[in-house]
Amino acid sequence: MELISATSPLAKRLIPCLDVRAGRTVKGIQFGDLRDAGDPVAQARQYAAEGADELVFLDITATADGRAPLLALVRAVAAQLDIPFTVGGGVASVADAAALLRAGADKVAVNSAALARPALLTELADAFGAQCIVLAIDARRADDGAWQVFTRAGSVPTGRDPLAWAQEAATRGAGEILLTSMTHDGGQAGFALDLTRAVSTAVPVPVIASGGAGALADFRDVLTTGAADAALAASVFHFGHLRLPALKNYLNAAGITVRLTNE
């Protein structure tokens, strides 16, 4: 039985992420040193049962391989879910997005193709509605403190400022921003609060913070100090360091509006 602490659309969301390679969920540190983290179909079933608000599935080698995400696996994961489902990786056209939506995705995430051709965001929003379009931004902080957007699974610097890119993307039709700090990814030492706050303040669309979750307080901080609309995490959920029911109870006790689910 699900207990809703508030019916407000401003309830904060918790989102497990499945980074998928060759049909398996993987997780690393700063987009490298990947290790196996489980079966994405079984994980989808578990996270939906535990009260995840949404699920994100990223085919992390699709762009490098020059292909769209694996539709059969997307269908298998979608079959386990009764929550919103975002799929990304290799999406480069309206046709790619349409195939994912037919396979069971509710939203489509784009990254490298939008950087290469920003008009793609408008094309996707016109075809499916901005609410279906998530722009994924992978950013790394340089030694001088400046942030830079990276493309192609975080392997190629673009010279672009993530704040300016997020603002442009929102005007072009992105309905949500998935903001990942490569600097913090896998470190489990907390989210990039400064970057998250800057982007959240600058754009009129929801921002999902990603990269660095390690403890209960990290989620509290990014949803308050960082003012993110949602927090995404992978390894802390995949390897059992944190469980969604306990995390939601903690956030609720801290005065943060979340959708509560009994274990």
QUIBELUR-V418708 format. One record per residue. N is the residue number from 1. PHI is phi in degrees with one decimal (NA if undefined). OMEGA is omega as a letter, one per 30 degrees, with the letter a starting at -180 (999 if undefined). Layout:
BEGIN
N,PHI,OMEGA + N,PHI,OMEGA
END
This chain:
BEGIN
1,NA,a + 2,-93.5,l + 3,-109.8,a + 4,-99.7,a + 5,-74.1,l + 6,-161.8,l + 7,-94.5,a + 8,-62.8,l + 9,-67.2,a + 10,-87.0,l + 11,-56.7,a + 12,-74.8,a + 13,-112.4,l + 14,-116.2,a + 15,-131.7,l + 16,-68.5,l + 17,-121.9,l + 18,-104.5,l + 19,-87.1,a + 20,-112.6,l + 21,-136.1,l + 22,52.9,l + 23,82.7,a + 24,-123.7,l + 25,-74.8,l + 26,-130.5,l + 27,-152.4,l + 28,-137.6,l + 29,-127.0,a + 30,50.9,l + 31,69.9,l + 32,-132.7,l + 33,51.6,a + 34,-71.7,l + 35,-131.7,a + 36,-65.7,a + 37,-126.9,l + 38,128.3,a + 39,-91.1,a + 40,-62.5,l + 41,-68.4,l + 42,-64.5,l + 43,-66.3,l + 44,-59.4,l + 45,-60.7,a + 46,-64.5,a + 47,-67.0,l + 48,-63.0,a + 49,-68.2,a + 50,-82.8,l + 51,102.7,l + 52,-56.8,l + 53,-80.1,l + 54,-152.9,l + 55,-135.9,l + 56,-114.6,a + 57,-123.0,l + 58,-120.3,l + 59,-81.8,a + 60,-76.9,l + 61,-110.4,a + 62,-62.2,a + 63,-64.5,l + 64,-62.8,l + 65,-83.4,a + 66,68.8,a + 67,-140.4,l + 68,-81.3,l + 69,-59.3,a + 70,-73.4,a + 71,-66.5,a + 72,-62.4,l + 73,-71.4,l + 74,-59.2,l + 75,-61.8,a + 76,-65.4,l + 77,-68.6,a + 78,-58.3,a + 79,-64.9,a + 80,-90.0,a + 81,-113.4,l + 82,-127.5,l + 83,-127.1,l + 84,-57.0,a + 85,-132.0,l + 86,-107.6,a + 87,-127.0,l + 88,-144.7,a + 89,114.1,l + 90,80.3,a + 91,-77.3,a + 92,-129.6,a + 93,-158.0,l + 94,-61.3,l + 95,-63.7,l + 96,-60.4,a + 97,-64.8,l + 98,-60.0,l + 99,-63.7,l + 100,-68.5,l + 101,-64.6,l + 102,-66.4,a + 103,-80.1,l + 104,122.4,l + 105,-70.5,l + 106,-97.0,l + 107,-137.3,a + 108,-122.4,l + 109,-99.6,l + 110,-125.9,a + 111,-143.4,a + 112,-60.2,a + 113,-66.7,l + 114,-71.0,l + 115,-65.0,l + 116,-71.0,a + 117,-146.5,a + 118,-57.1,l + 119,-60.2,l + 120,-57.2,a + 121,-60.6,l + 122,-67.3,l + 123,-61.0,l + 124,-67.7,l + 125,-64.8,l + 126,-65.0,a + 127,-78.7,a + 128,-125.1,a + 129,96.2,a + 130,-59.5,a + 131,-64.1,l + 132,-94.3,a + 133,-111.4,l + 134,-111.7,l + 135,-92.0,l + 136,-92.9,l + 137,-118.1,l + 138,-104.6,a + 139,-128.1,l + 140,-125.6,l + 141,-93.0,l + 142,-81.4,a + 143,-61.0,a + 144,-84.7,l + 145,92.8,a + 146,-77.0,l + 147,-99.2,l + 148,-135.9,l + 149,-79.2,l + 150,-116.2,a + 151,-125.1,l + 152,53.9,l + 153,56.9,l + 154,76.3,a + 155,-101.1,a + 156,-129.5,l + 157,-72.4,a + 158,-110.1,a + 159,80.3,a + 160,-91.1,l + 161,-83.6,a + 162,-63.4,l + 163,-65.9,l + 164,-64.8,a + 165,-67.5,l + 166,-62.4,l + 167,-64.2,l + 168,-62.5,a + 169,-62.0,l + 170,-64.4,l + 171,-71.6,a + 172,-85.1,l + 173,130.5,l + 174,-65.4,a + 175,-94.0,a + 176,-161.9,l + 177,-117.1,l + 178,-101.3,a + 179,-104.8,a + 180,-111.6,l + 181,-87.1,l + 182,-63.7,l + 183,-61.5,a + 184,-95.6,a + 185,-55.3,l + 186,76.8,a + 187,-80.2,l + 188,55.0,l + 189,-116.9,l + 190,111.7,a + 191,-75.2,l + 192,-81.6,a + 193,-66.6,a + 194,-65.5,l + 195,-64.1,a + 196,-61.8,l + 197,-62.4,a + 198,-62.8,a + 199,-71.2,a + 200,-59.4,a + 201,-74.0,a + 202,-89.1,a + 203,-116.8,a + 204,-90.8,a + 205,-115.9,l + 206,-61.0,l + 207,-119.1,l + 208,-100.4,l + 209,-87.0,a + 210,-143.3,l + 211,103.2,l + 212,115.5,a + 213,-62.6,l + 214,-142.2,a + 215,-142.0,l + 216,-54.2,a + 217,-64.7,l + 218,-63.0,l + 219,-68.8,l + 220,-57.5,a + 221,-65.5,a + 222,-73.4,l + 223,-85.4,l + 224,-115.3,l + 225,-58.6,l + 226,-79.9,l + 227,55.8,l + 228,-70.6,l + 229,-82.5,a + 230,-153.3,l + 231,-124.3,a + 232,-110.4,l + 233,-149.2,a + 234,-130.4,a + 235,-61.0,a + 236,-64.3,l + 237,-87.4,a + 238,-60.8,a + 239,-101.2,l + 240,77.6,l + 241,-68.0,l + 242,-133.9,l + 243,-120.0,a + 244,-58.8,a + 245,-58.8,a + 246,-66.4,l + 247,-64.2,l + 248,-66.4,l + 249,-62.5,l + 250,-62.3,a + 251,-65.2,l + 252,-61.4,l + 253,-66.4,l + 254,-84.5,l + 255,88.2,l + 256,-97.3,a + 257,-73.3,l + 258,-137.7,l + 259,-88.9,a + 260,-90.3,l + 261,-131.8,l + 262,-68.5,l + 263,-69.1,999
END
